[in-house]
Amino acid sequence: MKTKFASILLIPMALSLSACGETWGERALTGGGIGAGTGLAIGALAGWPLVGPALVGAAVGAGIGAATAPEKGSSK
């Protein structure tokens, strides 16, 4: 029951925030936030300590957000 409830809340929230930011810094920041929240949720559902998964999620999310930032000269 907890897993279904968390999924119902987290998936739409993550999808709505996934395209936030146009610059490298904005994408890294929002990606880090999404990653931290996802890591925290996974850690809580799995019964792990919460700090480690949140930090790993934040680092991975920030890296992916920064890597997927649009180039300055792109047409978007």
N, C-alpha and C positions, 0 to 999 in steps of 0.2 A: 504494500500500500504506500509506504514512504517513497519507494523508488518511482512509482507511477506519478505521484504527486509532484515530486521534484522534477521529473522529466516534463511534465505538463507546464511547469513554471519556467524551467531553465532553457529549454530548446527555443521557444519563441523569443525569449529575451536575448539569447545569444545571436539568433538570426537577425533580430532587429538592430543590433549593435554592430554586426559584422562588417558593414560597409561604412562605418563612421570614419571620417577623417580623409583629407585630401593630401596632406603633406606627410613626409616621412615621420616626423615627430608625433603628429596626431594619430597616425596609423599604429605606431609603436605603443603609444599610450593606451588607446582603446583595445588593441590586441592584448596588451599586458593585463588590462582589467578583465577582459573576457577570460583569458587564460587563468588568472588567479581565482576567479569565481568558479570556473569549471574544475580546477584542481581542488578547491575547497569542497565543492559538492561531491566529487568522486571520493575524496578522503573521508568525508562524513558518512557517505553511504557504505563505504568499505570498512569503516570502523578504524581507520588509521589515524595517527596524530595529524592535526590539521595544518600545521605550519609548513611542513615539507612539501606536500602536494600543491599547496597554494603558491609557494615560491617557485617550484618547478613550472607550474602552469603559467605563472606570470612571465617567467623568462622565455619560455617557448612561445607564448602568445605575442610577446613584444617582438621577438625575433621574426616571427611569421608576419606580423603586421608591418614591420619595417621593410621586410623583403618584398612585400606585395604592394608597396606604395607606388602610385603611378609616377612615371618619369615627368620631369618638368616640361619638356617640350611635346608631350603627348596631346592628342586632340580631345581627350576627355576633359 
